Amino acid sequence: MAQFRISEAAGLLGVSDDTVRRWVRAGHLPALDETAGRTLIDGARLAEFARKRAAAADDPSGVGRSARNRFVGLVTKVIADTVMAQVEIQAGPHRVVSLMSAEAVRDLGLAPGELAVAVVKATTVVVETPGGAHV
């Protein structure tokens, strides 16, 4: 069973170490007994906590679609030439990069600071684990 130190949990949740410590002290995030001066958090409990507190920004488009993976965020960077463009969106802790035509960028008015929704519809999702994971 995976266990995470406070700093690791903070990194996974996108918050500070102090925030995780406050959640543990308040009883919001259950921790295991301290081992060698380190507070550990059970991986399954951390996953449940992350799922419950995850709140995606509302999709402002109002469009119905079958894709379930929507990342609402701010455009942070646009690099375009005459034909193609690279658009970066910061959606919470996630950086999403899209390659599209420069014409699409102009038509959508994509520029740093604009609100955008990255919609991902993939037939393949690759899942990896860190080295030394259980086989």
N, C-alpha and C positions, 0 to 999 in steps of 0.2 A: 504494500500500500504506500503510495507516494505521500511524503510529508514535506512541508515547505517552511522555511524560516520566515520571520516577519518581513525581511527585506525582499525575499523572493515573492511572497504573497503580494506585497505592495506593488512590485513591478508587474505582476500578472494582472492586478486590478487597476493599474494606472493611477495609483494614489501614493501618498508619502508613507514612509514607515510609521510616522507618528499617527496617521489616520488609522492604520491597521491596529496599532496598539490601543487606540481609543475604542475601536470596535470590539477588541478582545476584552478590555476592561469593562465595557458596558454590557458585555454578554451577547452582543449582536453576532459575533464571529467566534464560535467555540474553538478553544486552543487546547492542545494536549499539555500534559505536565511539562515543565521546563526540564530539559536535558542538558547538562553541562552549561547551565546559564543561558540557554537559548530556548525561546518559546517556539514550539512547532505547531503547525496547523495541518490537520488531516486533509489530504487532497480532495477526497469526496465531499467533505464539508465545505472546503473552499470553493469547489465547483458549484455546489448548491447555492452558496452565498452569492457568488458571481452571477449566476443565472437569475436569482431573485432580484438583485439590485440593478441588473442591466435594463436600461431604458433607452431605446433608440429614439432619436428625434423624430417628430412627426413628419411623415412624407407630405410635403406641401402640394404635390402634383394633383392629388385627388384622382389619379388614374388607376383603374383596376388592372391587375396584371397577374400572370401566373408565377412570375419569378418571386421567390420569397426572400432573396438576399438583396436588400436595399440598404445603401449606406448614405444617409443624409448628412451633408457637411458643407464646408466652405471650400471653394476653389482657392488653392494656395499658389498655383503656378501654371502658366500656359506657355509652352514653347511651340511656335508654329512657323512653318515656312510657307511656300505658295501652295503646297499640295496636302501635307500631313501636319498633325499637331499632337503634342503630348499634354495631357491635362492631369494635374494632381489635385486630389480632393482630400482634405483632412476631415474624417468622420469620427469624432470622438478620438480614441487612441489609434484608429486605423488610418493609414495612408493608402489611398486607392489611386492607381495610375491607369489612365485610359489612353489608348492611341486611337485617333479618329481623323477624319478629313479636316483640313483647315476650314473648309466651307461649313461643316457642321459646327465648328467652334464659333464662327461668325454668326450663323443662323440662330444658335442658342444663346448668344451673348455671353459666352463663358469668359470670365476674366477674374483675376484674384479679388477675393472679397465677395463674390457672387455665391448665392445659395445654389446647391446642385444636389441631385440624387444619382448615385452610381448604382445601376441595377446589374446584378451578375446572374446570368443564366448559364450554367456550365454543365456539361455532360460528365465531366470528370473533376473530382476534387481529390487532391493528393493530401494524405494525412501522414505526418512524420512524427516521430518521437525522438527525444534526446538519446544519445548513445548510452548503452547500458540498460535500456528499458527491458522489461520482462518480455520474453519471447514465448 
